[in-house]
Each structure stands twice: as C-alpha cells, then as structure tokens.
Amino acid sequence: MPGLTGLKDEKKGHCVCAGDFCCTGVFFTKGIAGLAFEHYIYKNQKKFRCGYTTGSCAAIAARGAVRLLLTGKAGPSETIVTPSGVRVCAELLDCARGADFAQCAVRKDGGDDPDATDGVLVYARAEKAPGAGVSVEGGKGVGRVTKKGLDQPVGAAAINRVPRRMILLEAERAGRESGYPGGLRIVISVPEGEKIAAKTFNPRLGIEGGISILGTSGIVEPMSEQAMADSIRLELSRLRADGRSGAVLTPGNYGADFLKERFGALLPLTVKCSNFFGATLDNAVQLGFERILVVGHIGKLVKLAAGIMNTHSRWADARMEILTAHAALCGAPRAALREVMDSATCDAALEVLGRERLVRPVMESVMEKIGFHLSRRVGCGVRAEAVMFSNGYGLLGETAGADGLIRELTEES
C-alpha cells in the first residue's frame, strides 16, 4: 500500500526499523508475550495483573503517529509514563503514513479486569497544523457530550481532561524530539466505539456516538471500586447539571424494578449506587443535593441500620445479627431469635418474624436506625430518607420523613 510504513517482519517477528526508532533484538509479532503489561496488585491475598486505560492507549498511539509523520519511521512499540508513575510500553498496530498524515493504533489491555473496551483498537491520526501547539479532537467511535455536568463541555469529544493532557504531552514530546517547531492536530478514533458504547454508562450519561477516552491514573486496576464510584459520581453530576436538587439512590436492578412499579415518577432522579452507599451519599452532598431518598432490598439496606455504608459482603454482612438484635428489642422469644440468627436469607428471617407477628415492629425499629445513620452521614442541611422492601413481602418499612420526601421528589421529577 502506498505510504504504508512497514514496522515488523511478520514471518520472522523481528524489528526492521532503524536507529532510535526500534528496539533491536526484541520480538514484537502480535501475541508475543514480551510486550505483556507486567504490573500487578494484590487484593484479598490474590495477585492480579493490571491493564492500561483508553487514555494511555490514545497517548501512546499519538506519540507513535507524530514520530511517524515527522520522521517517516516509528518503532514497533512506544513507551509513556502514566500519571500514576507507571511506565507502559505498547505495540503500535495498523501504522500508515500518507502525504499529509500518519496514524497508529494501540490495543486496549484491561489486564485481569477486562471491561467492555478490552481488546479494542484506539487510533491516533497526526497531521501538521498552522501555528504552534497541539489540538486534540475526537473522530469515529469517540462519543460526543450532549448533557451538562460531565468532564467536558456539551458538544466536545468525550476525551476527559487527564487523557487529553496525556495525548498533548506525548504529541508535543514527540514533536520536540523530531525537531519540529510547528502545530499538530491529533484525532483520536475507535472504529468499534459506537457498538461498544451500548454496553457502557455512556448513553445514560449523555454521551452519544461512541465511548469515552478515560483514565485518571493511566492504569486499570482489576476489580476497581474507584472506577465504579467515579461512574456513580458522573451520574449524580448529570442530575445536578440538569438543575435537580433531589436524588434517588438504589443499589441495583431490584431497587430499580421496585421503583418502577411503586414510584415510577421518580425514575428520572434515580442513580444506581451498587454497594457504595457511603461514598455516593458523600458525593451527593458535595455536589449540592438537598434531598436524598434511598430505596433498596432488605438484603442491602438492613446493613445501614448498623452504620455499614459499603454493603458488599466482603466488607461486612451482619444482616442476621442486625435483625436478631432488633427482634430482641421487640420481645421475640429466645427460640425465635436463634432461628433468625441461623436464617440463610432475609426472607427466611422475615418468615420467622411473621410467625411471631413481629415483622412490623422489627421493621419500624430497623428503619429508625437507618434514618439515624443516614442523617448522621449527610449532616445538617440535607434530608435523607429510606424505603425498604423484599421480593417476597413487598414494602417493609420507611423512615419517618419518607412519605413527604417522596411527594416532593415526585413534584420535582
């Protein structure tokens, strides 16, 4: 193909570049383990391999594309130092050079925590531009921001601040190293991005037409709770940008289904918070929400009665201990308390309480403590109420001000 720059001999698997633009003696044929990203973390006494973000992919591809544009040569790989300080070396793929452009791609590596973008090719196209400096734009498969409150303004490509800065720095660095004083235009694209975006939060957040180029550290940590927390904060930010002062938090699909059936008008205010009640409440307060309603299944929400604000079982369970304590306060006999403590599920515990005619008083006691811990978490000036249900028993209880708050939020939505 005219203008195509060959970077490796696919049969022999070795570098055919010259000078400073190659890594002689290292094999780079696709699939060779020499380029595997070898950065690990330990969680729960297990070893996990990290990956690198779409932002790192875009920055590496941009660096390679600029070098190819300005020198006619590019190595089989490029290395950057991510904002976290970790070096990432990635293979350059699908490299091409024409009369006025050059392009390179990098394949996303999600490590041991692959997400929807794992394995996707992230392209950077480099062109000379008038003046000085570097501009970064989004091309095919990179989403466009359509709602306020996100990292980038409405109409901009969904390339977040840190990745933008990474791309700029690497393009500028490659330009200086090549002795080029002029301007550069970098276009980031992800050909499969629009299809992949359907599997992400983007459509709900107001990012259309593709994926976001993300990453604050440049590194993907397996089982990353921070990534989930960041996504939840984005959803809250979107609501605030729309002028909302109230939000409805629910852990997941059970809560969303209950809301749809019972309080359908509140769906536009709903944010799924997974297990991260505490972090989500903190973010809601920081963003200026004044009214917060928590709606959830007893299996999650009962933990709030003990002040457990991360409800994942690896942090704490205590569901039966909490129900047993409140049943004891309400006068349950010793034998029933033992049955509750030994129950495998909350519905099984409710069956015991139902036999003793104690469901209502126990739920009232539990909801009182949930209200106490929610109020303490959000502090003065913010109202936080809760509604709890189970799949088998339906609505189980509400905090004291929940009815009034539901009416107000219904009017707002």
C-alpha positions as CSV (number, residue, x, y, z in Angstrom):
1,M,0.0,0.0,0.0
2,P,1.5,3.4,-0.9
3,G,2.5,5.3,2.1
4,L,2.3,2.3,4.4
5,T,5.3,2.1,6.7
6,G,6.3,-1.5,7.5
7,L,7.2,-1.9,11.2
8,K,7.9,-5.5,11.6
9,D,8.6,-8.7,9.6
10,E,5.6,-10.8,10.4
11,K,7.3,-14.0,9.3
12,K,10.5,-13.6,11.4
13,G,8.9,-11.5,14.1
14,H,11.7,-9.0,14.5
15,C,12.0,-5.3,14.2
16,V,13.0,-4.0,10.7
17,C,13.2,-0.3,11.8
18,A,16.5,1.5,12.2
19,G,18.2,3.9,14.6
20,D,16.5,5.3,17.7
21,F,13.1,4.2,16.5
22,C,13.4,0.5,17.2
23,C,14.1,-2.0,19.9
24,T,16.5,-4.3,18.2
25,G,16.5,-7.9,19.4
26,V,13.1,-7.9,21.0
27,F,10.3,-9.8,19.3
28,F,7.2,-7.9,18.6
29,T,5.0,-10.2,16.4
30,K,1.4,-9.9,17.7
31,G,0.8,-12.3,20.5
32,I,4.4,-12.4,21.6
33,A,4.5,-12.3,25.4
34,G,7.4,-9.9,25.5
35,L,5.0,-6.9,25.4
36,A,2.6,-8.1,28.0
37,F,2.0,-5.4,30.6
38,E,3.7,-6.7,33.8
39,H,2.3,-4.6,36.6
40,Y,0.5,-6.4,39.4
41,I,-1.5,-5.6,42.5
42,Y,-2.7,-7.8,45.4
43,K,-6.3,-7.8,46.6
44,N,-7.7,-10.3,49.2
45,Q,-4.4,-12.2,49.1
46,K,-4.7,-12.7,45.3
47,K,-2.4,-11.4,42.6
48,F,-4.0,-9.5,39.7
49,R,-2.4,-8.1,36.5
50,C,-3.2,-4.5,35.9
51,G,-4.0,-3.1,32.4
52,Y,-3.9,0.4,30.9
53,T,-6.7,2.8,30.1
54,T,-8.0,4.0,26.8
55,G,-6.4,7.3,27.7
56,S,-3.0,5.6,27.8
57,C,-3.7,3.8,24.5
58,A,-4.5,7.2,22.9
59,A,-1.4,8.9,24.2
60,I,0.9,6.0,23.1
61,A,-0.8,6.0,19.6
62,A,-0.5,9.7,19.4
63,R,3.2,9.6,20.2
64,G,3.8,6.9,17.6
65,A,1.8,8.8,14.9
66,V,3.6,12.0,15.4
67,R,7.0,10.3,15.1
68,L,5.9,8.5,12.0
69,L,4.5,11.7,10.5
70,L,7.6,13.8,11.2
71,T,10.4,11.2,10.5
72,G,8.9,8.6,8.3
73,K,9.8,6.0,10.9
74,A,8.3,4.5,14.0
75,G,9.3,1.8,16.4
76,P,7.3,-1.4,16.8
77,S,6.3,0.0,20.3
78,E,6.2,3.2,22.3
79,T,6.6,3.8,26.0
80,I,5.0,6.5,28.1
81,V,5.0,7.3,31.8
82,T,1.4,7.4,33.1
83,P,0.1,9.9,35.7
84,S,0.5,7.2,38.3
85,G,4.2,7.0,37.5
86,V,3.9,3.5,36.0
87,R,5.6,3.1,32.6
88,V,3.5,1.5,29.9
89,C,5.1,0.0,26.7
90,A,2.6,-1.0,24.0
91,E,2.9,-2.3,20.5
92,L,2.0,0.0,17.6
93,L,-0.5,-1.5,15.2
94,D,-2.0,-0.6,11.8
95,C,0.6,2.1,11.2
96,A,0.2,4.1,8.0
97,R,1.7,7.2,6.5
98,G,0.3,9.3,3.7
99,A,1.2,12.7,2.1
100,D,-0.2,14.7,5.0
101,F,-0.9,12.3,7.8
102,A,0.2,9.4,9.8
103,Q,-1.7,7.0,12.0
104,C,-1.0,4.4,14.7
105,A,-3.3,2.2,16.8
106,V,-2.8,0.6,20.3
107,R,-4.9,-2.3,21.6
108,K,-6.5,-1.7,24.9
109,D,-5.4,-4.1,27.6
110,G,-7.7,-4.5,30.6
111,G,-5.4,-6.8,32.5
112,D,-7.3,-9.2,34.8
113,D,-10.3,-6.9,34.9
114,P,-11.4,-6.6,31.3
115,D,-14.3,-4.3,30.6
116,A,-16.3,-3.5,27.5
117,T,-13.3,-1.8,25.9
118,D,-10.8,-4.6,26.5
119,G,-9.0,-5.5,23.2
120,V,-10.4,-2.6,21.3
121,L,-8.1,-0.6,18.9
122,V,-7.6,3.0,19.8
123,Y,-6.3,5.1,16.8
124,A,-4.4,8.4,16.7
125,R,-4.1,10.3,13.4
126,A,-1.5,13.0,13.3
127,E,-1.4,16.0,10.9
128,K,0.6,19.2,10.7
129,A,-1.4,22.3,11.6
130,P,-0.8,26.0,11.2
131,G,0.8,27.9,14.1
132,A,2.1,26.2,17.2
133,G,0.7,23.8,19.8
134,V,-1.3,20.7,19.6
135,S,-5.1,20.2,19.3
136,V,-6.9,17.0,20.3
137,E,-10.1,16.0,18.6
138,G,-12.4,13.0,18.6
139,G,-13.1,11.0,15.5
140,K,-15.2,7.9,14.7
141,G,-16.3,5.9,17.7
142,V,-15.4,8.6,20.3
143,G,-18.6,9.9,21.9
144,R,-19.8,13.5,22.0
145,V,-21.1,15.1,25.2
146,T,-24.7,16.1,24.9
147,K,-25.5,17.0,28.6
148,K,-24.0,19.4,31.1
149,G,-22.2,18.3,34.2
150,L,-19.7,15.9,32.6
151,D,-15.9,16.2,32.4
152,Q,-16.1,18.0,29.0
153,P,-18.5,20.7,27.8
154,V,-21.5,20.0,25.7
155,G,-20.5,19.4,22.1
156,A,-17.0,18.3,22.9
157,A,-15.5,14.9,22.2
158,A,-15.7,12.7,25.3
159,I,-11.9,12.7,25.9
160,N,-11.5,13.5,29.6
161,R,-9.1,16.1,31.0
162,V,-6.3,13.7,32.1
163,P,-6.2,11.7,28.9
164,R,-6.3,15.0,26.9
165,R,-3.3,16.2,28.8
166,M,-1.5,12.9,28.3
167,I,-2.1,13.0,24.5
168,L,-1.0,16.6,24.3
169,L,2.2,15.9,26.3
170,E,3.2,12.9,24.3
171,A,2.5,14.6,20.9
172,E,4.5,17.7,22.0
173,R,7.3,15.5,23.3
174,A,7.5,13.5,20.0
175,G,7.4,16.8,18.1
176,R,10.4,18.3,20.1
177,E,12.4,15.1,19.7
178,S,11.9,15.2,16.0
179,G,12.9,18.9,15.8
180,Y,9.5,20.1,14.6
181,P,8.5,23.6,15.8
182,G,5.0,23.8,14.2
183,G,1.5,22.9,15.2
184,L,-0.1,19.4,15.3
185,R,-3.7,18.1,15.0
186,I,-4.4,14.8,16.7
187,V,-7.6,12.9,16.0
188,I,-8.5,10.0,18.3
189,S,-10.8,7.4,17.0
190,V,-12.2,4.0,18.0
191,P,-13.8,2.2,15.0
192,E,-15.8,-0.2,17.2
193,G,-16.6,2.6,19.7
194,E,-20.3,3.1,18.8
195,K,-21.1,-0.6,19.2
196,I,-19.2,-0.9,22.4
197,A,-20.8,2.2,23.9
198,A,-24.1,0.4,24.1
199,K,-22.5,-1.8,26.9
200,T,-21.4,1.2,29.0
201,F,-22.9,4.0,31.1
202,N,-22.4,6.5,28.2
203,P,-25.9,6.6,26.7
204,R,-27.5,7.2,30.1
205,L,-24.9,9.8,31.0
206,G,-25.5,11.8,27.8
207,I,-22.5,10.8,25.7
208,E,-23.6,9.7,22.3
209,G,-22.0,8.1,19.3
210,G,-19.2,6.2,21.0
211,I,-17.1,5.5,24.0
212,S,-15.3,7.9,26.3
213,I,-11.5,8.2,26.4
214,L,-10.9,7.8,30.2
215,G,-8.4,7.3,32.9
216,T,-7.1,9.4,35.7
217,S,-4.1,7.3,36.6
218,G,-3.5,5.7,33.1
219,I,-3.7,2.3,34.7
220,V,-6.6,-0.1,35.1
221,E,-6.7,-1.8,38.4
222,P,-8.6,-5.2,38.5
223,M,-11.8,-5.2,40.4
224,S,-11.6,-1.4,40.6
225,E,-14.1,0.1,43.0
226,Q,-12.8,3.5,42.2
227,A,-14.0,3.2,38.5
228,M,-17.5,2.3,39.7
229,A,-17.5,5.2,42.2
230,D,-16.4,7.6,39.5
231,S,-19.2,6.5,37.2
232,I,-21.7,7.0,40.0
233,R,-20.4,10.5,40.7
234,L,-20.8,11.2,37.0
235,E,-24.5,10.3,37.1
236,L,-25.0,12.5,40.1
237,S,-23.2,15.3,38.3
238,R,-25.5,15.0,35.4
239,L,-28.6,15.3,37.6
240,R,-27.2,18.4,39.3
241,A,-26.3,19.9,35.9
242,D,-30.0,19.4,35.0
243,G,-31.0,21.6,38.0
244,R,-32.1,18.7,40.2
245,S,-31.9,19.2,44.0
246,G,-33.1,15.7,44.8
247,A,-31.8,12.2,44.0
248,V,-33.0,8.7,44.5
249,L,-30.3,6.1,45.2
250,T,-30.8,2.4,44.8
251,P,-28.3,-0.5,44.8
252,G,-29.3,-2.2,41.5
253,N,-32.0,-3.8,39.4
254,Y,-34.2,-5.0,42.3
255,G,-34.5,-1.4,43.6
256,A,-35.0,-0.1,40.1
257,D,-37.8,-2.6,39.4
258,F,-39.5,-1.7,42.8
259,L,-39.3,2.0,42.0
260,K,-40.8,1.4,38.6
261,E,-43.7,-0.4,40.0
262,R,-44.3,1.7,43.1
263,F,-42.8,5.1,42.4
264,G,-42.5,5.3,38.6
265,A,-42.4,9.1,38.6
266,L,-39.1,9.0,40.5
267,L,-37.1,7.1,37.8
268,P,-35.7,10.2,36.2
269,L,-34.0,11.0,39.5
270,T,-32.6,7.5,40.1
271,V,-28.9,6.7,40.3
272,K,-27.7,3.1,40.9
273,C,-25.1,3.2,43.6
274,S,-24.2,-0.5,43.8
275,N,-22.8,-1.2,47.3
276,F,-21.3,2.3,47.7
277,F,-23.9,4.0,49.9
278,G,-21.5,6.0,51.9
279,A,-19.4,7.2,49.0
280,T,-22.5,8.0,47.0
281,L,-24.1,10.0,49.9
282,D,-20.8,11.9,50.3
283,N,-20.7,12.8,46.6
284,A,-24.4,13.8,46.6
285,V,-23.8,16.2,49.5
286,Q,-20.6,17.6,47.9
287,L,-22.5,18.2,44.6
288,G,-25.2,20.2,46.4
289,F,-28.1,17.8,46.6
290,E,-30.6,18.8,49.3
291,R,-32.9,15.8,49.4
292,I,-31.9,12.1,49.0
293,L,-34.1,9.1,49.0
294,V,-32.6,5.6,49.4
295,V,-34.7,2.7,48.1
296,G,-33.4,-0.9,48.4
297,H,-34.0,-4.5,49.1
298,I,-33.7,-5.6,52.8
299,G,-30.6,-7.7,51.9
300,K,-28.6,-4.5,51.3
301,L,-30.5,-1.8,53.3
302,V,-30.7,-3.6,56.6
303,K,-26.9,-3.2,56.9
304,L,-27.4,0.6,57.0
305,A,-29.1,0.1,60.4
306,A,-25.7,-0.7,61.8
307,G,-23.9,2.1,60.0
308,I,-22.4,-0.2,57.4
309,M,-22.1,2.1,54.4
310,N,-20.4,-0.3,52.0
311,T,-22.8,-3.2,51.8
312,H,-20.6,-5.7,49.9
313,S,-20.4,-8.9,51.8
314,R,-16.6,-8.9,51.9
315,W,-16.7,-5.7,54.0
316,A,-19.4,-6.8,56.3
317,D,-22.5,-8.9,56.4
318,A,-24.2,-8.7,59.8
319,R,-27.7,-9.0,58.3
320,M,-28.9,-11.6,60.7
321,E,-27.1,-10.1,63.7
322,I,-28.9,-6.8,63.0
323,L,-32.3,-8.5,62.6
324,T,-31.8,-10.6,65.7
325,A,-30.9,-7.5,67.8
326,H,-33.9,-5.6,66.7
327,A,-36.2,-8.7,67.2
328,A,-34.8,-9.0,70.7
329,L,-35.6,-5.3,71.4
330,C,-39.2,-6.1,70.2
331,G,-39.6,-9.0,72.6
332,A,-39.0,-12.0,70.3
333,P,-38.6,-15.3,72.3
334,R,-35.2,-16.9,72.5
335,A,-36.0,-19.7,70.2
336,A,-37.2,-17.3,67.5
337,L,-34.1,-15.2,67.9
338,R,-32.0,-18.3,67.3
339,E,-34.0,-19.1,64.2
340,V,-33.5,-15.6,62.9
341,M,-29.8,-15.7,63.6
342,D,-29.5,-19.0,61.7
343,S,-31.5,-17.9,58.7
344,A,-29.8,-18.1,55.4
345,T,-31.7,-15.2,53.8
346,C,-33.6,-12.1,55.0
347,D,-36.8,-13.5,53.6
348,A,-36.3,-16.6,55.7
349,A,-35.8,-14.4,58.8
350,L,-38.9,-12.4,57.9
351,E,-40.9,-15.7,57.8
352,V,-39.8,-16.3,61.4
353,L,-40.7,-12.8,62.4
354,G,-44.1,-13.2,60.7
355,R,-44.9,-16.3,62.7
356,E,-44.2,-14.3,65.8
357,R,-46.2,-11.3,64.5
358,L,-43.2,-9.1,64.8
359,V,-42.5,-8.0,61.2
360,R,-44.0,-4.6,61.7
361,P,-42.3,-3.6,65.0
362,V,-39.0,-5.0,63.9
363,M,-39.0,-3.1,60.6
364,E,-40.0,0.1,62.4
365,S,-37.1,-0.4,64.8
366,V,-34.7,-1.1,61.9
367,M,-35.9,1.9,59.8
368,E,-35.5,4.2,62.8
369,K,-31.8,3.2,63.0
370,I,-31.4,3.5,59.2
371,G,-32.8,7.0,59.4
372,F,-30.3,7.9,62.2
373,H,-27.3,6.7,60.3
374,L,-28.3,8.3,57.0
375,S,-28.9,11.7,58.8
376,R,-25.5,11.4,60.5
377,R,-23.8,10.7,57.2
378,V,-25.2,13.5,55.2
379,G,-25.1,16.1,58.0
380,C,-27.1,19.2,58.7
381,G,-29.0,20.9,55.8
382,V,-29.6,17.7,53.8
383,R,-32.6,15.5,54.2
384,A,-32.1,11.7,53.7
385,E,-34.8,9.1,54.0
386,A,-35.2,5.5,53.1
387,V,-37.7,2.9,51.8
388,M,-37.0,-0.8,52.3
389,F,-38.7,-3.8,50.6
390,S,-38.3,-7.5,49.9
391,N,-39.2,-9.5,46.8
392,G,-41.4,-11.8,48.9
393,Y,-43.0,-9.4,51.3
394,G,-43.1,-6.1,49.3
395,L,-42.9,-2.8,51.1
396,L,-41.4,-3.4,54.6
397,G,-40.8,0.0,56.0
398,E,-40.0,3.7,55.6
399,T,-38.1,6.2,57.6
400,A,-40.2,8.9,59.4
401,G,-40.0,11.5,56.6
402,A,-40.0,9.3,53.6
403,D,-43.6,9.9,52.5
404,G,-43.2,13.7,52.5
405,L,-39.9,13.4,50.7
406,I,-41.4,11.1,48.0
407,R,-44.1,13.7,47.4
408,E,-41.6,16.5,47.0
409,L,-39.4,14.4,44.7
410,T,-42.4,13.3,42.6
411,E,-43.2,17.0,42.0
412,E,-39.6,17.7,41.1
413,S,-39.3,14.8,38.6
